[in-house]
Amino acid sequence: MIPISSSFGLIQWIEDTRSLDELICLTLSDKEIDCCQNIVKKYAKWIQKAAPEKRLIRDFYIEAVSKYSQQAVTENMNRLIRETKQTALRDAFNSISPSPECFVTLRRNFIISYATMCVAHWLAGIGDRHLQNTLVRIATGRCLGIDFGHAFDSGIGASVPELVPFRLTPQILELLRPFTERDLLATIMTHTMQALRDDQGPILACMDIFVYKPVQWLNINDDEIMRNGDENINAGIKEYTNCDVRMLCKFYKIVNLINKIDF
């Protein structure tokens, strides 16, 4: 999707894809799905417990940072993770693979494209990488990112700052087995970074325009939208011109181009 205003944009449908969220839930029973939803609620209550008198999510996390130690956070997260079915993503890839050879191919394509995508998104500062914002092509196993509303590290300015460079969860680690993240992901990421260093020209030429003429919508966060409404947001992007749309198109082409790097 390419945004043109707060209420208008261009949308392209991506066929034969499923989000990571859909894939993980593909082989889960209703009871297991309910368990996952309850885990989210347990974590939210645990965060709110740090500041029961507060009402904003931002305040919950601020108090949690000061009250919960690193050890307490780690122990609680590990406990919640153990309640999940950590083989769900691997089971989904098995279910869409008609043969063991197909599974190996789909997994290889996923790992290559996912590692490359993570590097590309990290370089461009893409945030908001929840499970619905990564799609996987069922026929090939290749993944691609969508929804670049939080770009150039604008997620750091969110009510709960996004500090994690990319998503590497037990679900993905389980899919990699018997290999580890150092065997596959790290190697591909290293090659991707080297490829980008060896051929910086096209990327720098496209990105350079953002240095001299930043796009206004990149400075607008969700809190501001909720607080001020569409009227003030429209005022914030009133100078959105055809040139701005072309810049956004260039940025999307960069991300898509980097996602296609293969080895």
Buried (B, 14 or more C-beta within 10 A) or exposed (E): EEBBEBEEEEEEEEEEBBBBBBBBBBBBEEEEBEBBEEBEEBEEEBBBEBBEEBEEBEBBBBBBEEEBEEEEEEEBEEEBEEEBBBBBBBBBBBEBBEEEEBBEBBBEBBBBBBBBBBBBBBBBBBBBBEBEBBBBBBEEBBBBBBBBBBBBBBBEBBBEEBEEEBBBBBBBBBBBEEBEBEEBBEBBBEBBEEBBEEEEEEBEEBBEBBEEEEBEBBEBBBBBBEEBEEEEBBEBBEEBEEEBBEBBEBBBEBBEEBBEBEE
